[in-house]
Each structure stands twice: as C-alpha cells, then as structure tokens.
Amino acid sequence: MAKNKFNSSYQAVTQDFNELVKDAQMLFEEATTLTGEKANEAIKRGMELLEVASKKLHEAQNSVINSAKEASDCTEVYVKENPWRAIGAAVGVGLVIGVLLGRRR
C-alpha cells in the first residue's frame, strides 16, 4: 500500500515539475523576443514558476525522506522481533555475494 502511495506521489510530483519547467522555458524563450515591460513580466512569471518547481522538489524530497524513515523503522522492528530470521537472511545474501565474487576470479 505504501509503495503504491509513494509511486503515485512521485509520478504526480515529477509530472508537475516537468510541466513547470516547460512553462518556465517557454516564458524565458518568449522573453528573448520581447522588450521592455513585457519582457520583464515574462521573466518575472518564469522566475515564479521556477520557485514553485523548487518548492515542489523540496516537498518531494521531504516525502522520500519520510518514506525512507518509515521503511527503516519497520525494518528495525522486524529485526528486533525476528533476530534469527534477519541473521539467516544476512548470511544468505552474504553467501550469494561470496559465490558471485568467487566466480569472477
């Protein structure tokens, strides 16, 4: 459930960010053909769009950090409740990595 929530949030933020950047690029391109007050207005709108994009990225970063903390907490609880399973899983992963590295030589 949390993974789907994260994926949909990530996709929405990515789409919003891409649209904001495209809009800002169009405004800046438009500003190059304009002069005087109209150019200043277009640049101002472009800067506002970039600021919004920056805020969206900051929100996305916070969301990723919170998701990582939740995953870490869940892992910690699982390991504390099931230490032997965690040790077995770590040994299994280590064994697979050891076999793969041993074959490279």
N, CA, C and O atoms as CSV, one atom per row, in Angstrom:
chain,resi,resn,atom,element,x,y,z
A,1,MET,N,N,0.821,-1.195,0.000
A,1,MET,CA,C,0.000,0.000,0.000
A,1,MET,C,C,0.862,1.256,0.000
A,1,MET,O,O,0.629,2.179,-0.779
A,2,ALA,N,N,1.865,1.282,0.883
A,2,ALA,CA,C,2.737,2.456,0.978
A,2,ALA,C,C,3.538,2.640,-0.305
A,2,ALA,O,O,3.799,3.768,-0.724
A,3,LYS,N,N,3.930,1.519,-0.935
A,3,LYS,CA,C,4.713,1.608,-2.164
A,3,LYS,C,C,3.884,2.250,-3.274
A,3,LYS,O,O,4.387,3.106,-4.001
A,4,ASN,N,N,2.619,1.846,-3.411
A,4,ASN,CA,C,1.750,2.440,-4.425
A,4,ASN,C,C,1.514,3.913,-4.152
A,4,ASN,O,O,1.480,4.723,-5.078
A,5,LYS,N,N,1.348,4.264,-2.874
A,5,LYS,CA,C,1.156,5.665,-2.498
A,5,LYS,C,C,2.391,6.469,-2.876
A,5,LYS,O,O,2.275,7.576,-3.403
A,6,PHE,N,N,3.575,5.918,-2.610
A,6,PHE,CA,C,4.823,6.602,-2.940
A,6,PHE,C,C,4.957,6.761,-4.453
A,6,PHE,O,O,5.308,7.838,-4.935
A,7,ASN,N,N,4.678,5.694,-5.202
A,7,ASN,CA,C,4.809,5.753,-6.664
A,7,ASN,C,C,3.873,6.788,-7.267
A,7,ASN,O,O,4.278,7.552,-8.144
A,8,SER,N,N,2.615,6.822,-6.805
A,8,SER,CA,C,1.679,7.793,-7.367
A,8,SER,C,C,2.078,9.214,-6.989
A,8,SER,O,O,1.951,10.124,-7.807
A,9,SER,N,N,2.559,9.420,-5.765
A,9,SER,CA,C,3.021,10.745,-5.351
A,9,SER,C,C,4.233,11.157,-6.166
A,9,SER,O,O,4.328,12.297,-6.620
A,10,TYR,N,N,5.157,10.226,-6.351
A,10,TYR,CA,C,6.369,10.511,-7.120
A,10,TYR,C,C,6.011,10.886,-8.552
A,10,TYR,O,O,6.546,11.852,-9.097
A,11,GLN,N,N,5.109,10.124,-9.163
A,11,GLN,CA,C,4.717,10.404,-10.544
A,11,GLN,C,C,4.025,11.757,-10.655
A,11,GLN,O,O,4.262,12.498,-11.609
A,12,ALA,N,N,3.174,12.084,-9.690
A,12,ALA,CA,C,2.472,13.365,-9.727
A,12,ALA,C,C,3.452,14.525,-9.585
A,12,ALA,O,O,3.352,15.517,-10.306
A,13,VAL,N,N,4.392,14.401,-8.661
A,13,VAL,CA,C,5.377,15.467,-8.456
A,13,VAL,C,C,6.268,15.600,-9.682
A,13,VAL,O,O,6.578,16.713,-10.107
A,14,THR,N,N,6.679,14.483,-10.246
A,14,THR,CA,C,7.523,14.511,-11.436
A,14,THR,C,C,6.796,15.179,-12.599
A,14,THR,O,O,7.379,15.998,-13.309
A,15,GLN,N,N,5.537,14.833,-12.791
A,15,GLN,CA,C,4.762,15.425,-13.881
A,15,GLN,C,C,4.585,16.927,-13.648
A,15,GLN,O,O,4.758,17.721,-14.572
A,16,ASP,N,N,4.239,17.319,-12.414
A,16,ASP,CA,C,4.084,18.745,-12.099
A,16,ASP,C,C,5.382,19.499,-12.337
A,16,ASP,O,O,5.380,20.589,-12.910
A,17,PHE,N,N,6.481,18.919,-11.897
A,17,PHE,CA,C,7.768,19.577,-12.051
A,17,PHE,C,C,8.121,19.741,-13.526
A,17,PHE,O,O,8.560,20.812,-13.947
A,18,ASN,N,N,7.932,18.689,-14.305
A,18,ASN,CA,C,8.243,18.762,-15.736
A,18,ASN,C,C,7.395,19.824,-16.437
A,18,ASN,O,O,7.897,20.558,-17.289
A,19,GLU,N,N,6.115,19.907,-16.079
A,19,GLU,CA,C,5.241,20.919,-16.677
A,19,GLU,C,C,5.685,22.326,-16.284
A,19,GLU,O,O,5.693,23.235,-17.114
A,20,LEU,N,N,6.054,22.499,-15.020
A,20,LEU,CA,C,6.511,23.814,-14.569
A,20,LEU,C,C,7.787,24.234,-15.286
A,20,LEU,O,O,7.930,25.392,-15.678
A,21,VAL,N,N,8.697,23.315,-15.455
A,21,VAL,CA,C,9.949,23.633,-16.136
A,21,VAL,C,C,9.682,23.983,-17.602
A,21,VAL,O,O,10.266,24.930,-18.129
A,22,LYS,N,N,8.803,23.224,-18.258
A,22,LYS,CA,C,8.474,23.530,-19.654
A,22,LYS,C,C,7.838,24.913,-19.777
A,22,LYS,O,O,8.170,25.679,-20.682
A,23,ASP,N,N,6.921,25.224,-18.859
A,23,ASP,CA,C,6.286,26.544,-18.882
A,23,ASP,C,C,7.314,27.649,-18.673
A,23,ASP,O,O,7.279,28.677,-19.349
A,24,ALA,N,N,8.222,27.430,-17.738
A,24,ALA,CA,C,9.256,28.439,-17.476
A,24,ALA,C,C,10.164,28.605,-18.691
A,24,ALA,O,O,10.538,29.726,-19.036
A,25,GLN,N,N,10.520,27.502,-19.338
A,25,GLN,CA,C,11.355,27.589,-20.530
A,25,GLN,C,C,10.654,28.363,-21.638
A,25,GLN,O,O,11.275,29.180,-22.318
A,26,MET,N,N,9.358,28.107,-21.818
A,26,MET,CA,C,8.604,28.832,-22.851
A,26,MET,C,C,8.566,30.327,-22.534
A,26,MET,O,O,8.713,31.163,-23.426
A,27,LEU,N,N,8.369,30.652,-21.261
A,27,LEU,CA,C,8.341,32.066,-20.882
A,27,LEU,C,C,9.685,32.733,-21.122
A,27,LEU,O,O,9.739,33.860,-21.613
A,28,PHE,N,N,10.765,32.051,-20.781
A,28,PHE,CA,C,12.085,32.639,-20.997
A,28,PHE,C,C,12.391,32.793,-22.489
A,28,PHE,O,O,12.999,33.780,-22.902
A,29,GLU,N,N,11.968,31.813,-23.295
A,29,GLU,CA,C,12.154,31.934,-24.740
A,29,GLU,C,C,11.335,33.098,-25.285
A,29,GLU,O,O,11.799,33.855,-26.138
A,30,GLU,N,N,10.106,33.231,-24.780
A,30,GLU,CA,C,9.250,34.346,-25.184
A,30,GLU,C,C,9.876,35.676,-24.778
A,30,GLU,O,O,9.796,36.658,-25.515
A,31,ALA,N,N,10.492,35.702,-23.617
A,31,ALA,CA,C,11.091,36.940,-23.115
A,31,ALA,C,C,12.240,37.406,-23.993
A,31,ALA,O,O,12.528,38.601,-24.054
A,32,THR,N,N,12.902,36.474,-24.676
A,32,THR,CA,C,14.021,36.879,-25.536
A,32,THR,C,C,13.544,37.670,-26.749
A,32,THR,O,O,14.297,38.468,-27.307
A,33,THR,N,N,12.286,37.448,-27.160
A,33,THR,CA,C,11.761,38.183,-28.310
A,33,THR,C,C,11.054,39.470,-27.899
A,33,THR,O,O,10.785,40.336,-28.731
A,34,LEU,N,N,10.761,39.583,-26.621
A,34,LEU,CA,C,10.055,40.765,-26.128
A,34,LEU,C,C,11.051,41.817,-25.655
A,34,LEU,O,O,12.228,41.535,-25.430
A,35,THR,N,N,10.553,43.011,-25.516
A,35,THR,CA,C,11.402,44.084,-24.997
A,35,THR,C,C,10.635,44.855,-23.934
A,35,THR,O,O,9.407,44.809,-23.866
A,36,GLY,N,N,11.383,45.553,-23.121
A,36,GLY,CA,C,10.791,46.455,-22.146
A,36,GLY,C,C,9.978,45.759,-21.080
A,36,GLY,O,O,10.387,44.737,-20.531
A,37,GLU,N,N,8.820,46.326,-20.795
A,37,GLU,CA,C,7.965,45.857,-19.693
A,37,GLU,C,C,7.443,44.445,-19.923
A,37,GLU,O,O,7.349,43.665,-18.975
A,38,LYS,N,N,7.098,44.099,-21.169
A,38,LYS,CA,C,6.593,42.756,-21.457
A,38,LYS,C,C,7.666,41.701,-21.191
A,38,LYS,O,O,7.361,40.620,-20.686
A,39,ALA,N,N,8.892,42.002,-21.521
A,39,ALA,CA,C,9.987,41.065,-21.254
A,39,ALA,C,C,10.168,40.895,-19.752
A,39,ALA,O,O,10.365,39.779,-19.270
A,40,ASN,N,N,10.102,41.986,-19.021
A,40,ASN,CA,C,10.250,41.909,-17.564
A,40,ASN,C,C,9.132,41.093,-16.936
A,40,ASN,O,O,9.375,40.334,-15.998
A,41,GLU,N,N,7.908,41.236,-17.438
A,41,GLU,CA,C,6.777,40.457,-16.924
A,41,GLU,C,C,6.967,38.963,-17.206
A,41,GLU,O,O,6.717,38.122,-16.342
A,42,ALA,N,N,7.406,38.651,-18.410
A,42,ALA,CA,C,7.622,37.245,-18.772
A,42,ALA,C,C,8.720,36.634,-17.912
A,42,ALA,O,O,8.594,35.496,-17.459
A,43,ILE,N,N,9.781,37.373,-17.687
A,43,ILE,CA,C,10.873,36.873,-16.842
A,43,ILE,C,C,10.382,36.685,-15.415
A,43,ILE,O,O,10.725,35.697,-14.766
A,44,LYS,N,N,9.581,37.624,-14.922
A,44,LYS,CA,C,9.043,37.524,-13.558
A,44,LYS,C,C,8.171,36.284,-13.421
A,44,LYS,O,O,8.277,35.558,-12.433
A,45,ARG,N,N,7.297,36.032,-14.419
A,45,ARG,CA,C,6.453,34.832,-14.380
A,45,ARG,C,C,7.304,33.565,-14.428
A,45,ARG,O,O,7.016,32.591,-13.732
A,46,GLY,N,N,8.345,33.581,-15.246
A,46,GLY,CA,C,9.245,32.432,-15.322
A,46,GLY,C,C,9.932,32.168,-13.998
A,46,GLY,O,O,10.065,31.016,-13.584
A,47,MET,N,N,10.365,33.215,-13.335
A,47,MET,CA,C,11.015,33.058,-12.035
A,47,MET,C,C,10.034,32.517,-10.994
A,47,MET,O,O,10.406,31.703,-10.148
A,48,GLU,N,N,8.778,32.972,-11.060
A,48,GLU,CA,C,7.765,32.468,-10.140
A,48,GLU,C,C,7.520,30.975,-10.369
A,48,GLU,O,O,7.379,30.208,-9.417
A,49,LEU,N,N,7.472,30.571,-11.649
A,49,LEU,CA,C,7.287,29.157,-11.964
A,49,LEU,C,C,8.456,28.321,-11.461
A,49,LEU,O,O,8.259,27.223,-10.941
A,50,LEU,N,N,9.665,28.834,-11.612
A,50,LEU,CA,C,10.831,28.100,-11.117
A,50,LEU,C,C,10.815,27.996,-9.594
A,50,LEU,O,O,11.245,26.989,-9.033
A,51,GLU,N,N,10.322,29.030,-8.932
A,51,GLU,CA,C,10.209,28.983,-7.469
A,51,GLU,C,C,9.202,27.924,-7.039
A,51,GLU,O,O,9.428,27.196,-6.073
A,52,VAL,N,N,8.089,27.843,-7.764
A,52,VAL,CA,C,7.091,26.816,-7.464
A,52,VAL,C,C,7.693,25.423,-7.685
A,52,VAL,O,O,7.479,24.512,-6.885
A,53,ALA,N,N,8.441,25.272,-8.767
A,53,ALA,CA,C,9.087,23.987,-9.052
A,53,ALA,C,C,10.065,23.627,-7.946
A,53,ALA,O,O,10.147,22.467,-7.542
A,54,SER,N,N,10.797,24.602,-7.461
A,54,SER,CA,C,11.741,24.359,-6.375
A,54,SER,C,C,11.015,23.897,-5.118
A,54,SER,O,O,11.479,22.989,-4.429
A,55,LYS,N,N,9.885,24.516,-4.820
A,55,LYS,CA,C,9.096,24.115,-3.646
A,55,LYS,C,C,8.570,22.690,-3.815
A,55,LYS,O,O,8.569,21.906,-2.866
A,56,LYS,N,N,8.122,22.360,-5.031
A,56,LYS,CA,C,7.626,21.000,-5.290
A,56,LYS,C,C,8.737,19.974,-5.086
A,56,LYS,O,O,8.506,18.908,-4.516
A,57,LEU,N,N,9.942,20.296,-5.553
A,57,LEU,CA,C,11.061,19.375,-5.359
A,57,LEU,C,C,11.379,19.210,-3.876
A,57,LEU,O,O,11.683,18.109,-3.419
A,58,HIS,N,N,11.307,20.303,-3.133
A,58,HIS,CA,C,11.567,20.233,-1.693
A,58,HIS,C,C,10.523,19.341,-1.012
A,58,HIS,O,O,10.862,18.542,-0.139
A,59,GLU,N,N,9.255,19.478,-1.413
A,59,GLU,CA,C,8.199,18.625,-0.866
A,59,GLU,C,C,8.448,17.157,-1.211
A,59,GLU,O,O,8.263,16.274,-0.374
A,60,ALA,N,N,8.868,16.909,-2.448
A,60,ALA,CA,C,9.152,15.537,-2.865
A,60,ALA,C,C,10.315,14.964,-2.070
A,60,ALA,O,O,10.285,13.801,-1.668
A,61,GLN,N,N,11.340,15.781,-1.841
A,61,GLN,CA,C,12.487,15.340,-1.054
A,61,GLN,C,C,12.047,14.972,0.356
A,61,GLN,O,O,12.464,13.942,0.886
A,62,ASN,N,N,11.213,15.796,0.965
A,62,ASN,CA,C,10.719,15.502,2.308
A,62,ASN,C,C,9.896,14.223,2.327
A,62,ASN,O,O,9.978,13.441,3.274
A,63,SER,N,N,9.102,14.010,1.283
A,63,SER,CA,C,8.297,12.801,1.191
A,63,SER,C,C,9.180,11.556,1.106
A,63,SER,O,O,8.905,10.547,1.757
A,64,VAL,N,N,10.238,11.631,0.304
A,64,VAL,CA,C,11.164,10.499,0.166
A,64,VAL,C,C,11.874,10.229,1.486
A,64,VAL,O,O,12.041,9.077,1.886
A,65,ILE,N,N,12.290,11.291,2.157
A,65,ILE,CA,C,12.968,11.130,3.451
A,65,ILE,C,C,12.036,10.471,4.454
A,65,ILE,O,O,12.446,9.565,5.179
A,66,ASN,N,N,10.779,10.920,4.503
A,66,ASN,CA,C,9.818,10.328,5.433
A,66,ASN,C,C,9.548,8.868,5.107
A,66,ASN,O,O,9.435,8.041,6.013
A,67,SER,N,N,9.443,8.541,3.823
A,67,SER,CA,C,9.227,7.142,3.422
A,67,SER,C,C,10.416,6.276,3.808
A,67,SER,O,O,10.245,5.144,4.259
A,68,ALA,N,N,11.622,6.807,3.630
A,68,ALA,CA,C,12.823,6.050,3.997
A,68,ALA,C,C,12.880,5.828,5.502
A,68,ALA,O,O,13.274,4.754,5.958
A,69,LYS,N,N,12.489,6.834,6.273
A,69,LYS,CA,C,12.471,6.682,7.732
A,69,LYS,C,C,11.454,5.625,8.154
A,69,LYS,O,O,11.727,4.815,9.040
A,70,GLU,N,N,10.278,5.634,7.519
A,70,GLU,CA,C,9.264,4.626,7.827
A,70,GLU,C,C,9.779,3.226,7.504
A,70,GLU,O,O,9.591,2.297,8.290
A,71,ALA,N,N,10.424,3.075,6.359
A,71,ALA,CA,C,10.965,1.768,5.977
A,71,ALA,C,C,12.038,1.326,6.958
A,71,ALA,O,O,12.102,0.155,7.332
A,72,SER,N,N,12.876,2.262,7.372
A,72,SER,CA,C,13.923,1.948,8.340
A,72,SER,C,C,13.325,1.512,9.668
A,72,SER,O,O,13.782,0.544,10.276
A,73,ASP,N,N,12.304,2.227,10.114
A,73,ASP,CA,C,11.649,1.869,11.375
A,73,ASP,C,C,11.008,0.490,11.299
A,73,ASP,O,O,11.113,-0.299,12.238
A,74,CYS,N,N,10.341,0.197,10.176
A,74,CYS,CA,C,9.717,-1.122,10.003
A,74,CYS,C,C,10.764,-2.229,9.999
A,74,CYS,O,O,10.562,-3.294,10.583
A,75,THR,N,N,11.886,-1.962,9.333
A,75,THR,CA,C,12.963,-2.948,9.295
A,75,THR,C,C,13.530,-3.190,10.678
A,75,THR,O,O,13.792,-4.331,11.058
A,76,GLU,N,N,13.721,-2.115,11.433
A,76,GLU,CA,C,14.255,-2.228,12.788
A,76,GLU,C,C,13.319,-3.053,13.678
A,76,GLU,O,O,13.772,-3.905,14.442
A,77,VAL,N,N,12.024,-2.796,13.573
A,77,VAL,CA,C,11.050,-3.550,14.368
A,77,VAL,C,C,11.087,-5.022,13.970
A,77,VAL,O,O,11.075,-5.900,14.833
A,78,TYR,N,N,11.132,-5.297,12.663
A,78,TYR,CA,C,11.155,-6.688,12.198
A,78,TYR,C,C,12.394,-7.417,12.708
A,78,TYR,O,O,12.305,-8.552,13.176
A,79,VAL,N,N,13.547,-6.762,12.616
A,79,VAL,CA,C,14.789,-7.402,13.050
A,79,VAL,C,C,14.755,-7.659,14.554
A,79,VAL,O,O,15.228,-8.700,15.010
A,80,LYS,N,N,14.205,-6.729,15.329
A,80,LYS,CA,C,14.123,-6.923,16.777
A,80,LYS,C,C,13.163,-8.055,17.137
A,80,LYS,O,O,13.397,-8.786,18.099
A,81,GLU,N,N,12.085,-8.200,16.369
A,81,GLU,CA,C,11.110,-9.254,16.645
A,81,GLU,C,C,11.542,-10.607,16.076
A,81,GLU,O,O,11.123,-11.647,16.584
A,82,ASN,N,N,12.369,-10.609,15.036
A,82,ASN,CA,C,12.788,-11.844,14.365
A,82,ASN,C,C,14.300,-11.839,14.132
A,82,ASN,O,O,14.740,-11.806,12.982
A,83,PRO,N,N,15.105,-11.871,15.202
A,83,PRO,CA,C,16.554,-11.744,15.001
A,83,PRO,C,C,17.158,-12.906,14.212
A,83,PRO,O,O,18.061,-12.698,13.402
A,84,TRP,N,N,16.670,-14.120,14.440
A,84,TRP,CA,C,17.265,-15.258,13.746
A,84,TRP,C,C,16.927,-15.252,12.259
A,84,TRP,O,O,17.747,-15.651,11.433
A,85,ARG,N,N,15.761,-14.814,11.928
A,85,ARG,CA,C,15.417,-14.704,10.501
A,85,ARG,C,C,16.289,-13.650,9.825
A,85,ARG,O,O,16.747,-13.833,8.697
A,86,ALA,N,N,16.509,-12.548,10.533
A,86,ALA,CA,C,17.355,-11.485,9.966
A,86,ALA,C,C,18.785,-11.971,9.786
A,86,ALA,O,O,19.423,-11.679,8.775
A,87,ILE,N,N,19.286,-12.712,10.766
A,87,ILE,CA,C,20.645,-13.255,10.654
A,87,ILE,C,C,20.716,-14.250,9.494
A,87,ILE,O,O,21.679,-14.243,8.727
A,88,GLY,N,N,19.703,-15.099,9.367
A,88,GLY,CA,C,19.663,-16.060,8.269
A,88,GLY,C,C,19.635,-15.376,6.919
A,88,GLY,O,O,20.326,-15.792,5.989
A,89,ALA,N,N,18.835,-14.322,6.809
A,89,ALA,CA,C,18.762,-13.581,5.549
A,89,ALA,C,C,20.105,-12.927,5.234
A,89,ALA,O,O,20.544,-12.941,4.085
A,90,ALA,N,N,20.758,-12.357,6.241
A,90,ALA,CA,C,22.058,-11.715,6.022
A,90,ALA,C,C,23.101,-12.742,5.600
A,90,ALA,O,O,23.915,-12.476,4.716
A,91,VAL,N,N,23.080,-13.911,6.227
A,91,VAL,CA,C,24.021,-14.968,5.860
A,91,VAL,C,C,23.757,-15.420,4.424
A,91,VAL,O,O,24.697,-15.631,3.657
A,92,GLY,N,N,22.489,-15.568,4.058
A,92,GLY,CA,C,22.135,-15.977,2.698
A,92,GLY,C,C,22.602,-14.971,1.658
A,92,GLY,O,O,23.158,-15.352,0.627
A,93,VAL,N,N,22.382,-13.704,1.919
A,93,VAL,CA,C,22.816,-12.660,0.989
A,93,VAL,C,C,24.341,-12.651,0.899
A,93,VAL,O,O,24.903,-12.538,-0.190
A,94,GLY,N,N,25.005,-12.772,2.045
A,94,GLY,CA,C,26.468,-12.808,2.046
A,94,GLY,C,C,27.007,-14.000,1.266
A,94,GLY,O,O,27.996,-13.879,0.543
A,95,LEU,N,N,26.360,-15.146,1.412
A,95,LEU,CA,C,26.778,-16.352,0.689
A,95,LEU,C,C,26.632,-16.160,-0.823
A,95,LEU,O,O,27.535,-16.506,-1.585
A,96,VAL,N,N,25.515,-15.617,-1.249
A,96,VAL,CA,C,25.294,-15.381,-2.678
A,96,VAL,C,C,26.336,-14.408,-3.221
A,96,VAL,O,O,26.908,-14.639,-4.287
A,97,ILE,N,N,26.582,-13.329,-2.496
A,97,ILE,CA,C,27.594,-12.351,-2.939
A,97,ILE,C,C,28.978,-13.002,-2.983
A,97,ILE,O,O,29.747,-12.762,-3.914
A,98,GLY,N,N,29.292,-13.817,-1.990
A,98,GLY,CA,C,30.583,-14.509,-1.966
A,98,GLY,C,C,30.741,-15.448,-3.148
A,98,GLY,O,O,31.808,-15.493,-3.761
A,99,VAL,N,N,29.717,-16.186,-3.474
A,99,VAL,CA,C,29.773,-17.107,-4.618
A,99,VAL,C,C,29.939,-16.326,-5.917
A,99,VAL,O,O,30.747,-16.700,-6.768
A,100,LEU,N,N,29.178,-15.242,-6.072
A,100,LEU,CA,C,29.292,-14.436,-7.288
A,100,LEU,C,C,30.677,-13.801,-7.428
A,100,LEU,O,O,31.246,-13.781,-8.520
A,101,LEU,N,N,31.209,-13.289,-6.335
A,101,LEU,CA,C,32.548,-12.709,-6.384
A,101,LEU,C,C,33.618,-13.765,-6.615
A,101,LEU,O,O,34.619,-13.503,-7.282
A,102,GLY,N,N,33.411,-14.957,-6.068
A,102,GLY,CA,C,34.371,-16.047,-6.258
A,102,GLY,C,C,34.426,-16.500,-7.713
A,102,GLY,O,O,35.484,-16.927,-8.176
A,103,ARG,N,N,33.346,-16.421,-8.428
A,103,ARG,CA,C,33.297,-16.832,-9.834
A,103,ARG,C,C,33.973,-15.818,-10.751
A,103,ARG,O,O,34.402,-16.158,-11.854
A,104,ARG,N,N,34.064,-14.589,-10.296
A,104,ARG,CA,C,34.674,-13.541,-11.141
A,104,ARG,C,C,36.162,-13.766,-11.327
A,104,ARG,O,O,36.721,-13.340,-12.337
A,105,ARG,N,N,36.797,-14.399,-10.414
A,105,ARG,CA,C,38.251,-14.566,-10.463
A,105,ARG,C,C,38.625,-15.643,-11.356
A,105,ARG,O,O,39.812,-15.925,-11.520
